[in-house]
């Protein structure tokens, strides 16, 4: 059997439909051996922390004893690595939760005077991948439109919290009027780039060599923008992939945190399997109400500041145990889908953790971090120096290199982390 190209299209009456990944695209030889499939990254941040004593193992290496939280995902023990004593430096900011905005950027002193955020790791990846996929990245949130994705200029990219809207964005084609409106916006953007480019070229002759170098850098940015717009225009005109799944119904109970988590998690394998995107961020946003979880009587934020109160800790455990179970379900679904001889989880790095090491005291050291999938050699507890934490940027560099992106540094990194 001849191997079908990933870029093969079904064509009929002038309409083309890009095929999702199919076994036929790998060929018989590829199915029996390792194949090259796209690498993906999904980051999931629990913004109100993860209770450390129930998360971190006491022992390092591969012979560690499972903690109460890790027992929730025991079936996947060989598929994940636990990290301790890893953090971004200088995360003291305007308040105890400011580090939420820098979990994926590593920018120092978030929210203080003169602060400007830097590019997040998912957006760095999106810049490199560009419009190889319909969406360079996807931002999700369980309780609002805040995300941890920031552009190179430090602008936050809004997230989507409604699973129905995410499904529509990924898999449902817009009306002819909606498509024409998108095309009009893209054409306007391209005309702006053309105008700016012509004006800059006209002025170039008047500048010295230093300014011409700056202009050359600027022209390069303009050309890259034009290329991205052209690719975006091509995607608008292509039908979206069809999936064997019904559009999810949004949960009406706004307090049902776990229900919304599960619905959003259901969409992640579909987005990756259809190669709609290769970078997803998800923020588990804390709310001021009581989560719809049996036995929980206080709001999540209040419970995160438990003050060592046994009753509060017991309720906090109920919330976080449910979150770990949801994570286990996501890992199970990624393992169940295959691309050639590997599972979708083998090709997807899943980073789960928090921007707070100890939410009770707003401490940003020793962040709870779990990395699953991605083809790494898992099954260990990786421990760093408690007094001199390993920069989280080292982990980001390793994740980007795993995706085939040439990167030696990111944020405060000192080199790629060995996994």
Secondary structure, DSSP 8 states (H G I E B T S, - for coil): -----TT-EEEETTEEEE----GGGTHHHHHTS------EEEEEEETT---GGGTS-SS-BSS----TTGGGGGGGGGGEEEEESEE-S----SSTTGGGGGTTT--SSTTSTT------HHHHHHHHHGGGSS-S-EEEESSSS--S-B-TTS-B---B--HHHHHHHHH----HHHHHHHHHHHHHHHHHHHHHHHHHHHHHTTS-HHHHHHHHHHHHHHHHHHHHHHHHHHHHHS-----SS------S-TT-HHHHHHHHHHHHHHHHHTTS-SEEEEEE---SS--S-TT--S-HHHHHS-TT-HHHHHHHHHHHHHHHHHHHHHHHHHHHSEETTEETTTTEEEEEE-S-SBGGGTB-SS--EEEEETT---S-EEE--SSS-EEHHHHHHHHHHHTT---S--TT--S----
